[in-house]
């Protein structure tokens, strides 16, 4: 396909595609003349993943380029590819700053028997959230989080089920990224709806 069709099918402007080509995020097409090149489905998949990484995850161009290079190095490792695409694996080697609640997160993960890397960003995010709750006078221990974690476990099964049957690594990484990041607001909205329903069930029945 020509660059104009690549733009139409991907929803990315020709100007932006040319920028990605110059920056090395998108590989060059097959040259058909001095000024024309042909692109294929691999370019389209990679372009969609670039859009997801820069637009959905909010990564910089440099970080996106680095991530795509790392993804390419682990083509046969689906677990690592998904971890990188979703942000479950850090690109940099610098470990996160440890907070007191890190121990609570470790205890929760151990209790659940989850296989989660010690440097997973979500561990630090959860510890920081628990620290904020404690500073506001609303401390939570890992026992309180346990039933919520079980719900998250079931949600993860649903998430990964939707990737079954997708064999192309870049397409699977893009789909996982979109399902996870873009679906999160919908999951939060469902929680709010469920809370309103539960409040009505408990407190509004029989009221005029």
C-alpha positions as CSV (number, residue, x, y, z in Angstrom):
1,X,0.0,0.0,0.0
2,X,1.1,3.6,-0.6
3,X,1.7,5.9,2.3
4,X,-1.7,7.6,1.7
5,X,-3.5,4.3,2.2
6,X,-1.4,3.5,5.3
7,X,-2.5,6.9,6.7
8,X,-6.2,6.2,5.9
9,X,-6.2,2.8,7.4
10,X,-4.2,3.7,10.5
11,X,-5.8,7.1,11.2
12,X,-2.3,8.7,11.4
13,X,-1.5,11.6,9.2
14,X,1.0,11.3,6.4
15,X,3.1,14.0,8.1
16,X,3.2,12.0,11.3
17,X,4.1,8.8,9.5
18,X,7.0,10.5,7.8
19,X,8.1,11.8,11.2
20,X,8.0,8.3,12.6
21,X,10.0,7.1,9.6
22,X,12.7,9.8,10.2
23,X,12.9,9.0,13.9
24,X,13.3,5.2,13.2
25,X,10.0,4.2,14.9
26,X,8.6,2.8,11.7
27,X,10.8,0.8,9.3
28,X,11.2,2.1,5.7
29,X,8.9,0.7,3.1
30,X,9.9,-1.1,-0.1
31,X,11.2,1.5,-2.5
32,X,9.3,1.4,-5.8
33,X,10.8,4.6,-7.2
34,X,13.0,7.6,-6.2
35,X,10.0,9.2,-4.4
36,X,7.6,6.3,-3.7
37,X,7.5,3.3,-1.3
38,X,5.2,0.4,-0.6
39,X,4.1,-0.5,2.9
40,X,2.5,-3.7,4.2
41,X,0.4,-5.1,7.0
42,X,3.4,-5.2,9.3
43,X,3.8,-1.5,8.9
44,X,0.2,-1.0,9.7
45,X,0.4,-3.1,12.9
46,X,3.5,-1.3,14.1
47,X,2.0,2.1,13.4
48,X,-1.1,1.2,15.4
49,X,1.2,0.0,18.3
50,X,3.2,3.3,18.1
51,X,-0.1,5.2,18.3
52,X,-1.2,3.2,21.3
53,X,2.2,3.6,23.1
54,X,2.4,7.4,22.5
55,X,-1.3,8.2,22.7
56,X,-2.7,5.7,25.2
57,X,0.4,5.1,27.5
58,X,1.7,8.6,26.9
59,X,5.3,7.5,26.2
60,X,7.8,9.9,24.5
61,X,9.1,9.2,21.0
62,X,12.5,8.2,22.4
63,X,11.0,5.8,25.0
64,X,8.6,4.3,22.4
65,X,11.6,3.7,20.1
66,X,13.5,2.0,22.8
67,X,10.4,-0.1,23.8
68,X,9.8,-1.2,20.3
69,X,13.5,-2.3,20.0
70,X,13.2,-4.3,23.2
71,X,9.9,-5.9,22.1
72,X,11.6,-6.9,18.9
73,X,14.4,-8.6,20.9
74,X,11.8,-10.8,22.7
75,X,9.6,-11.9,19.8
76,X,9.3,-15.4,21.1
77,X,8.6,-14.4,24.7
78,X,4.9,-13.5,24.9
79,X,4.9,-13.0,28.7
80,X,7.8,-10.5,28.5
81,X,6.3,-8.7,25.5
82,X,3.0,-8.2,27.2
83,X,4.8,-7.0,30.4
84,X,6.7,-4.4,28.4
85,X,3.7,-3.2,26.4
86,X,1.5,-2.9,29.5
87,X,4.2,-1.2,31.7
88,X,4.4,-4.2,34.0
89,X,8.1,-4.3,33.3
90,X,10.4,-1.3,33.8
91,X,12.5,-0.2,30.8
92,X,15.0,1.5,33.1
93,X,17.1,-0.3,35.6
94,X,16.7,2.2,38.4
95,X,14.7,0.6,41.2
96,X,11.7,2.5,42.6
97,X,12.1,4.3,46.0
98,X,10.9,1.9,48.7
99,X,8.2,3.1,51.1
100,X,7.1,1.4,54.4
101,X,4.0,-0.1,52.8
102,X,6.2,-2.1,50.4
103,X,6.2,-4.9,53.0
104,X,2.4,-5.0,52.9
105,X,2.4,-5.3,49.1
106,X,4.9,-8.1,49.3
107,X,2.8,-9.9,51.9
108,X,-0.3,-9.6,49.7
109,X,1.5,-10.9,46.6
110,X,3.0,-13.8,48.7
111,X,-0.4,-14.7,50.1
112,X,-2.0,-14.8,46.7
113,X,0.9,-16.8,45.3
114,X,1.2,-14.4,42.3
115,X,4.3,-14.5,40.1
116,X,5.1,-10.8,40.0
117,X,8.6,-9.4,39.5
118,X,10.0,-7.5,42.5
119,X,10.6,-4.4,40.3
120,X,7.1,-4.4,38.7
121,X,5.9,-0.7,38.7
122,X,2.4,-1.8,40.0
123,X,4.0,-2.9,43.2
124,X,5.4,0.6,43.8
125,X,2.2,2.2,42.7
126,X,0.2,0.1,45.2
127,X,2.7,0.8,48.0
128,X,2.5,4.6,47.3
129,X,-1.3,4.5,47.4
130,X,-1.3,2.7,50.7
131,X,1.2,5.2,52.1
132,X,-1.1,8.1,51.0
133,X,-4.1,6.4,52.7
134,X,-2.1,6.0,55.9
135,X,-1.1,9.7,55.8
136,X,-4.8,10.7,55.5
137,X,-5.7,8.6,58.5
138,X,-7.3,5.7,56.6
139,X,-4.7,2.9,56.7
140,X,-5.4,-0.4,55.0
141,X,-3.5,-3.6,55.6
142,X,-3.0,-6.3,53.0
143,X,-5.8,-8.4,54.6
144,X,-8.3,-5.7,53.6
145,X,-7.0,-5.8,50.0
146,X,-7.2,-9.5,49.6
147,X,-10.8,-9.8,48.4
148,X,-10.2,-6.9,46.0
149,X,-7.1,-8.7,44.7
150,X,-9.2,-11.8,44.1
151,X,-11.6,-9.7,41.9
152,X,-8.6,-8.3,40.0
153,X,-7.4,-11.9,39.5
154,X,-10.7,-12.8,37.8
155,X,-10.5,-9.6,35.7
156,X,-7.0,-10.5,34.5
157,X,-8.3,-13.9,33.3
158,X,-11.0,-12.1,31.2
159,X,-8.3,-9.7,29.9
160,X,-5.9,-12.5,28.7
161,X,-8.8,-14.6,27.4
162,X,-9.4,-11.9,24.8
163,X,-5.9,-12.3,23.4
164,X,-6.3,-15.9,22.6
165,X,-6.1,-16.6,18.9
166,X,-3.9,-13.5,18.1
167,X,-0.6,-15.0,16.9
168,X,1.2,-11.8,15.6
169,X,3.3,-10.5,18.5
170,X,2.9,-6.7,17.7
171,X,-0.9,-7.1,17.2
172,X,-1.2,-9.0,20.5
173,X,0.9,-6.3,22.3
174,X,-1.3,-3.6,20.8
175,X,-4.5,-5.4,21.7
176,X,-3.4,-6.0,25.3
177,X,-2.4,-2.4,25.7
178,X,-5.7,-1.0,24.4
179,X,-7.8,-3.5,26.3
180,X,-6.0,-2.7,29.6
181,X,-5.5,1.1,29.4
182,X,-8.7,2.1,27.5
183,X,-10.9,-0.4,29.4
184,X,-9.8,0.9,32.8
185,X,-12.2,3.9,32.7
186,X,-15.0,1.6,31.8
187,X,-14.2,-0.7,34.7
188,X,-14.2,2.3,37.1
189,X,-17.5,3.4,35.7
190,X,-19.0,0.0,36.2
191,X,-17.7,0.1,39.8
192,X,-19.5,3.4,40.4
193,X,-22.7,2.0,38.9
194,X,-22.5,-1.0,41.1
195,X,-21.9,1.1,44.2
196,X,-25.0,3.2,43.4
197,X,-27.0,0.1,43.0
198,X,-25.7,-1.4,46.2
199,X,-26.4,1.8,48.1
200,X,-30.0,1.8,46.7
201,X,-30.5,-1.8,47.7
202,X,-29.3,-1.2,51.2
203,X,-30.7,2.2,52.0
204,X,-33.3,3.3,49.5
205,X,-35.8,0.3,49.5
206,X,-39.1,1.4,51.0
207,X,-38.2,5.1,50.9
208,X,-40.8,7.4,49.3
